[in-house]
Amino acid sequence: RGAFGHVVLCRNKLDGRQYAVKRIPVKDKRPSVNDKIL
């Protein structure tokens, strides 16, 4: 757990490798905000 979110360990179904993915909560649900993040 960090200042901006938390990290989870995931396994890719296609290649079987493990990856760390940081999940960051976004309070604003407008599509324009999501486009800026991605």
N, C-alpha and C positions, 0 to 999 in steps of 0.2 A: 504494500500500500504506500502510495506516494502523495505528494501535494496535489496532483491533478487527477488522480484516479488510482486504479490498482491493476496489477499485472497478473494474467492467468496463463497457465501452461495449456497449450492446445496441440492436437495432433491433426495434421492434414490428411484427409481421407484419400487424396489422390496419390501422394508420394510416401505416406506413412511417417514422415518426419515430424518432430516436435518443434513448436515455435512458441515464443513468448509474445503475448498480445496484450497491449496496454488498453484498458477500457477507461474512457474518460466520459463522465456524465455531462450531458448537455441539457441545460434547463430550458432553453429556447427551442421550441419544436418547429419553427418556420423552415420551409424547404430552402430558402435563401441562405440561412445560417448554416445548414448542413452542407450546402455546396461550398461555402467558404472554408469549412473545416476540412473537407476531403480535397 
